[in-house]
Amino acid sequence: MKAFDRVLTTFGILFLLSVRADAHDPSMPHHEWFNKQEMNPAVQRRLGLSYKSCCNNGDVFKTRFRVGEDRSDQWQYLKDGEWKIIPPDIIKESDTPDRTPVLFINRSTGQELCFFVPQGGL
């Protein structure tokens, strides 16, 4: 069983590395859109960041999303088997190229930088 777990872990890491690189790869669809996205000023102040870009120091985090269990405007994402709250100050109401939710997370700290609400629904 341990060998199987190692194989799954290896494939999982390779998958995540390939996903992380997508937004930074000029040949990938919507590359320009990803690179143009900027954090809300409130996020910059709260995190004490000098840069504005969601993409330069962040990567798209591919996962599942949901609205809070109380059906409020609170968004959540799944990370390491646990639902985490998306900070309200990172939420952006503009659409994404494929009308799906997009979450950028700082690649060094794991802090959430930008979240684009899905205009097409979940």
N, C-alpha and C positions, 0 to 999 in steps of 0.2 A: 504494500500500500504506500510506503514512503516513496518509492520510485515514481509511482503514479502522481503523487503530490508534487514531487520535484518537477516532473514534466509539465503539469498544469501551471505551476508557479512560473516556470521558464516561459511558457507560451503567454501567460498573462503579462509578464514584464515586457516581452517583445511586442505584444499588442499595444500596451500603454505607450511604449516608446514610439511606435509608428503613429499612434493617434496624436501624441504631443507634437510630432514634427509636422503634421498636416498643415496647420495654419501658417507655419513659417516656410513652407515649401512653395516657391512661386508657381510650380506646375499644378498645384492642387486647386480645385474649384473654390472660388470666393476668397482666395488669398488676400486680395486687396481689401475686401470688406473687413476681414479680421484685423489686418494691420492698421486700419483707420480708427478703430474703436478706442475711446478714451474713458477713463474713470470719471465719475461724478466728483466735483470739487470737494464735497463733504467726505468722501472716502479718502481722498488724498490727504486732507487735514487730519482725519481720525487716525490714519495709519502713518502719518508723518512722512509721506513719500514726495520726492521731488519730481518724479516723472508722472506723465499723464496716461500713457498708453496702457491698455489692458493686455496687449500682446507682447510688448518688448520684454517685460520681466515676468510675464504670466503665460500660462498655457491653457488651452481649452480642456476642461475636465469632463470627460464623457461618462455619464451616469444616468440614473433615473431621477425624475423630479416629481413633486406632488404639491398640491395646495395643502395648507395646514388642516389637521383633522377637524377643526371647528369651522371649516369652510371660510375662514377669514382670508384676507389678502396675503397671509404669510406663506411664503414659498419655502420648500425644503428640498434637500438633495441627499442622495444615499452615498455615504462614504464609509468604507470599512464595515459594512453591515449595519450602520447606524444612520438614522435620519438626522440631518443637521439643518438648522435654520439658516436661511439665506439672509444676511443682514439687509435691512430695508434700504440703507443708503447706497447699496451697489446696484439696485434694481433700475433698469433702463427700459422704458416703454417702447423703444423703437424696434422694428421688425428685424428678423434675421433673414439671410438669403433664402433659406429653405423653410422658414416659418416654424422652426423648432427652437426649444430653449437652448441657450448657450451660456455656460458658466466659465469664466476665466479665474484661475487660481494662481497665486504667486508661486513660481516653481521652487523658490528657496524656502519660504516660510509656511506655505500652505494656506495663507490668508486669501479669502475671497476678494476679488477685485471688481468684477463686473458680472452682472447677470441680465440677460436679455429675455424678457417674458415672451413666451410663445404666442404669436398672434393667431396661429392656426389651431390653438387648443392643444391639449396633451394627448 
